């Protein structure tokens, strides 16, 4: 059902459900001299799990978890909406998920299938606009201000895209329509699953003022906790703060919070999104404390990362080591070189030096990872692939 978001009390409170062609209108919040953009954020509903339920009728209408084995060190990659009712969510240990829902069905991910479906969906996007910015396999921004079909209504385009996805893939997608990426992203979450919500420019300011700070896209749990401690519970509270004070409290992010509290987001939809980092990580079947084994593992991981970089003709300056201890505490250590590198020996050498700044060896680790960022990519690294979590094999 199509939802137009108008002034209301509560994020999911009173909404009008009338359908009419969506027309972007200039409002008092618009910047003079700038035309109003028409941005759509499309987000597939429980993508991995929905693909599995589509392909396996026996999984339909049942709590389904895509990920690793609950008997091992598996992690939840996706959960069907039936499973989410039990509190299961992505990145949760599978062992925890099975305790929440003992009847849940656990299946291994099929990334090759997900990529194929993702490409099929992306081809639908490109029929409407060339300005498509994929964020991952299951979501993307589209700028349809000037679209290939000459349709004046962004809402009509979003409705048509969702219909096409359903007809051609058998899957549902939710979409948000607004004048910028921030608002479009929030709108796409308002009526999940299989929903379409619109935040018009004229209503955006009042909508943001009534939005709970925890529902602001980009405000994580730690930032949310700090904001609430400062009395910032809604967009209206955030809007009361001066930019300089927000920067003092939250660093450079303070500039961003100041703008989004006013509905300002000038980021363009970039079809050639440059990959920011290249890395790999692994969750172990058993906790590891053997330093010699860990050193050999870092050598192997560095070889794989270097191979991936060479395929993209990429090099990087910043090397980051990630370690997760037995109790799930996660630490990262980084260093930035004065030169670009994709040399596996140099990457491994830096990672081993960073390892000394952690308690690895003294404490058992369940995960280790290396990433290289500050890349020199210009064309070769366009649209990086979504992270594939290495899940433990089922017995």
C-alpha positions in Angstrom: 0.0 0.0 0.0 1.3 3.5 -0.8 1.9 5.7 2.1 2.3 9.5 1.9 3.9 10.8 5.0 2.3 14.0 6.3 2.6 15.7 9.7 1.7 13.2 12.4 2.4 12.4 16.0 4.8 9.4 16.1 6.9 8.0 13.3 4.3 5.3 12.5 1.2 7.2 13.6 -1.5 8.8 11.4 -0.7 8.6 7.7 -2.8 9.3 4.7 -3.4 6.4 2.3 -4.7 8.3 -0.7 -3.0 7.6 -4.0 -2.3 10.4 -6.3 0.7 11.1 -8.7 3.6 12.3 -6.7 4.8 15.7 -7.8 7.9 17.3 -6.3 7.1 20.8 -5.1 9.3 23.6 -4.0 9.0 24.4 -0.4 10.4 26.9 2.1 13.1 24.4 3.0 14.4 24.3 -0.5 17.6 26.0 -1.5 17.0 28.9 -3.8 18.3 28.2 -7.3 18.3 24.5 -6.9 15.6 22.3 -8.4 14.0 19.6 -6.2 15.5 16.2 -6.8 13.5 13.0 -7.0 15.3 10.2 -5.2 14.1 6.6 -4.7 15.6 4.1 -2.3 14.7 0.5 -3.1 15.4 -2.1 -0.4 14.6 -5.8 -1.0 12.6 -7.4 1.8 14.7 -10.0 3.8 16.5 -10.6 0.5 18.5 -13.8 1.1 15.7 -15.4 3.1 13.1 -14.4 0.5 15.1 -16.0 -2.3 15.3 -19.2 -0.4 11.6 -19.2 0.4 10.9 -18.5 -3.3 13.0 -21.4 -4.5 12.0 -23.9 -1.7 8.2 -24.0 -1.1 8.8 -26.0 2.1 10.4 -22.9 3.7 7.5 -20.6 3.0 5.7 -19.0 6.0 8.2 -20.6 8.3 11.0 -19.0 10.4 14.0 -19.3 8.2 17.6 -18.3 8.9 20.3 -18.0 6.2 23.7 -18.4 7.7 26.0 -20.7 9.5 25.2 -23.8 11.5 23.8 -23.3 15.0 25.9 -26.2 16.1 29.1 -24.3 15.2 30.3 -20.7 15.1 27.8 -19.6 12.4 26.5 -16.1 12.1 23.0 -15.1 10.8 23.3 -13.5 7.4 19.5 -12.9 7.0 16.3 -13.9 8.7 12.8 -14.2 7.2 10.1 -12.0 8.7 8.7 -15.1 10.4 12.0 -15.6 12.2 12.3 -11.9 13.0 9.2 -12.1 15.2 11.3 -14.2 17.6 14.0 -11.4 17.8 16.4 -13.0 15.3 18.4 -10.6 13.2 21.5 -10.4 11.0 25.0 -10.7 12.5 23.5 -12.6 15.5 25.3 -15.8 16.4 23.4 -18.8 15.0 23.6 -20.4 18.4 21.7 -17.6 19.9 19.1 -17.6 17.1 18.3 -21.3 17.6 17.7 -20.6 21.3 15.2 -17.8 20.4 13.4 -20.1 17.9 14.2 -23.8 18.2 11.9 -24.5 15.3 13.8 -22.2 12.9 15.1 -23.7 9.6 18.8 -23.0 9.1 20.2 -23.0 5.5 23.6 -22.1 4.0 23.7 -19.0 1.8 23.9 -19.3 -1.9 25.7 -16.1 -2.9 25.9 -17.0 -6.6 22.1 -17.1 -6.7 21.8 -13.8 -4.8 24.2 -12.1 -7.2 22.2 -13.3 -10.2 18.9 -12.1 -8.8 20.5 -8.8 -7.7 21.8 -8.3 -11.3 18.3 -9.0 -12.6 16.8 -6.4 -10.3 19.6 -3.9 -11.2 18.7 -4.3 -14.9 15.2 -3.2 -14.1 16.5 0.0 -12.4 18.6 0.9 -15.5 15.4 0.9 -17.6 14.3 3.9 -15.7 17.6 5.8 -15.0 21.3 5.6 -15.5 21.8 7.1 -12.1 21.7 4.0 -10.0 23.9 3.7 -6.9 24.0 0.1 -5.5 24.7 0.0 -1.8 24.8 -3.8 -1.6 23.2 -6.8 -3.4 19.7 -5.9 -2.0 19.4 -2.1 -2.0 20.1 1.0 -4.2 19.5 4.6 -4.7 18.0 5.9 -7.9 17.9 9.5 -9.1 14.8 9.8 -11.3 14.6 13.6 -11.5 15.2 13.2 -15.3 14.3 9.6 -16.1 14.5 7.5 -19.3 10.8 7.0 -19.5 9.8 10.6 -19.1 7.5 9.9 -16.2 7.1 13.1 -14.1 6.1 11.2 -10.9 8.8 9.6 -8.8 6.1 7.7 -6.9 4.7 6.2 -10.1 8.2 5.1 -11.1 8.7 3.5 -7.6 5.4 1.7 -7.9 6.2 0.5 -11.4 9.7 -0.8 -10.3 8.2 -2.7 -7.4 5.6 -4.3 -9.6 8.3 -5.3 -12.2 10.5 -6.8 -9.5 7.5 -8.9 -8.2 6.6 -10.0 -11.7 10.1 -10.9 -12.8 11.7 -12.3 -9.7 8.8 -13.3 -7.5 10.2 -11.1 -4.7 8.9 -8.1 -2.9 10.7 -4.8 -2.4 10.0 -1.7 -0.3 10.7 1.7 -1.6 11.0 5.2 -0.2 10.6 8.4 -2.3 11.8 11.9 -1.3 14.0 14.8 -2.3 17.3 13.5 -0.9 19.0 10.2 0.0 18.6 10.6 3.7 14.9 11.0 3.6 14.4 8.4 0.9 16.3 5.8 3.0 14.1 6.5 6.1 11.0 6.4 3.9 11.8 2.9 2.6 11.8 1.6 6.2 8.4 3.0 7.2 6.2 0.4 5.6 8.2 -2.8 5.4 7.7 -5.4 4.0 6.3 -4.7 0.5 5.6 -1.0 1.1 6.0 2.3 -0.6 6.2 5.5 1.4 6.7 9.1 0.3 8.1 12.1 2.3 7.4 15.2 0.3 9.5 18.3 0.5 6.7 20.3 2.2 6.3 17.8 5.0 10.0 16.8 5.5 10.8 19.4 8.2 7.9 18.5 10.4 8.5 14.8 9.8 12.1 15.0 10.9 11.2 17.0 14.0 9.0 14.2 15.2 11.3 11.4 14.3 12.9 9.5 17.2 16.6 10.0 17.2 17.1 6.2 17.1 15.3 6.1 13.7 17.7 8.5 12.1 19.7 6.6 9.5 23.4 6.8 10.4 22.9 7.3 14.1 24.2 4.1 15.7 23.4 2.7 19.1 26.4 4.3 20.8 25.7 7.7 19.3 22.0 7.3 20.1 22.8 6.6 23.8 25.1 9.7 24.0 22.4 11.9 22.3 19.8 10.8 24.7 22.1 11.5 27.6 22.4 15.1 26.2 18.6 15.4 26.0 18.4 14.7 22.3 15.5 12.4 21.8 13.9 13.6 18.6 14.7 15.5 15.5 13.3 18.6 17.1 15.7 18.3 20.0 18.6 17.8 17.6 17.6 20.9 15.6 18.0 23.1 18.7 21.7 22.5 18.8 24.2 24.8 17.2 26.5 23.3 14.6 29.6 24.2 16.6 28.3 22.5 19.7 27.4 19.3 17.8 30.9 19.2 16.4 32.3 19.5 19.9 30.3 16.6 21.0 30.4 14.3 17.9 33.4 15.5 15.9 33.1 15.8 12.1 29.8 13.9 12.3 28.3 16.9 14.0 28.2 18.8 10.7 26.1 15.9 9.3 23.7 15.8 12.2 23.2 19.6 12.0 22.2 19.3 8.3 20.0 16.2 8.5 18.1 17.7 11.4 17.0 20.3 8.8 16.4 17.8 6.1 19.5 18.9 4.2 21.4 16.2 2.3 23.1 17.3 -0.9 24.8 14.0 -1.6 24.4 13.0 -5.2 23.4 9.5 -6.4 26.7 8.3 -7.8 26.4 5.5 -10.3 30.2 4.9 -10.2 30.6 4.5 -6.5 34.3 3.9 -5.8 35.2 1.0 -3.6 36.6 2.3 -0.3 38.4 -0.8 1.0 39.3 -4.4 0.2 39.5 -7.0 2.9 38.7 -10.4 4.2 37.9 -11.9 7.6 37.2 -15.3 9.0 35.3 -16.6 12.0 37.0 -19.7 13.3 35.3 -23.0 14.2 37.3 -23.1 17.5 38.8 -20.2 19.5 42.5 -19.7 18.6 45.4 -18.7 20.8 48.4 -20.3 19.0 50.4 -17.3 17.8 52.4 -19.3 15.2 49.1 -20.5 13.6 47.8 -17.0 13.7 50.9 -15.6 12.0 50.6 -18.2 9.2 46.9 -17.4 8.9 47.7 -13.6 8.4 50.1 -14.6 5.7 47.4 -16.6 3.9 44.8 -13.8 4.4 47.2 -11.2 3.0 47.9 -13.3 -0.1 44.2 -13.5 -0.8 43.6 -9.7 -0.2 46.6 -8.9 -2.5 45.2 -11.1 -5.2 41.9 -9.3 -5.1 43.6 -5.9 -5.2 45.7 -7.0 -8.2 42.6 -8.0 -10.1 41.3 -4.5 -9.7 44.7 -2.9 -10.3 44.4 -1.4 -6.9 46.7 -0.4 -4.1 46.1 1.1 -0.7 47.8 3.0 2.1 45.8 2.2 5.3 46.0 -1.3 6.7 43.5 -2.4 9.4 43.6 -5.5 11.6 40.4 -6.7 13.2 40.3 -9.2 16.1 37.3 -10.5 17.9 37.9 -12.3 21.3 36.2 -15.3 22.7 33.7 -13.0 24.6 32.8 -11.2 21.3 34.7 -8.1 22.2 36.0 -6.6 19.0 39.1 -4.4 18.5 40.7 -2.8 15.4 44.1 -1.4 14.9 45.2 0.6 11.9 48.2 2.3 10.4 48.6 4.4 7.3 51.7 4.1 5.1 53.4 6.8 3.2 53.0 4.9 0.0 50.5 2.7 -1.8 50.9 -1.1 -1.6 49.4 -4.3 -2.7 52.4 -6.4 -1.7 51.1 -9.4 0.3 54.3 -9.5 2.4 54.1 -5.9 3.3 50.4 -6.2 4.2 51.1 -9.2 6.3 54.1 -7.6 8.0 52.0 -4.5 9.0 49.1 -6.7 10.2 51.5 -8.7 12.4 52.9 -5.5 13.9 49.4 -4.3 14.6 48.6 -7.7 16.2 51.2 -6.9 18.9 48.9 -3.9 19.9 46.1 -6.4 20.8 45.8 -9.1 23.4 45.7 -11.9 20.8 47.6 -14.9 22.1 47.0 -13.9 25.7 43.3 -14.1 24.9 41.7 -16.5 22.5 40.2 -15.1 19.3 37.2 -16.2 17.4 37.7 -13.9 14.3 40.6 -12.2 12.5 40.4 -9.9 9.5 42.6 -7.6 7.5 41.4 -4.7 5.2 43.3 -2.2 3.1 41.7 1.2 2.5 42.7 4.7 1.2 42.7 3.0 -2.2 43.9 4.6 -5.5 40.9 3.2 -7.4 39.4 5.4 -10.1 37.7 3.0 -12.4 38.7 -0.5 -11.5 36.9 -0.7 -8.2 33.5 0.6 -9.1 30.7 -0.8 -7.0 32.3 -3.2 -4.5 30.6 -6.4 -3.7 28.7 -7.0 -0.6 30.7 -8.7 2.2 30.3 -12.4 2.2 30.5 -13.8 5.7 32.4 -17.1 5.7 30.0 -19.5 7.4 31.0 -22.8 8.9 30.0 -25.8 6.8 27.1 -27.9 8.1 27.9 -31.4 9.3 
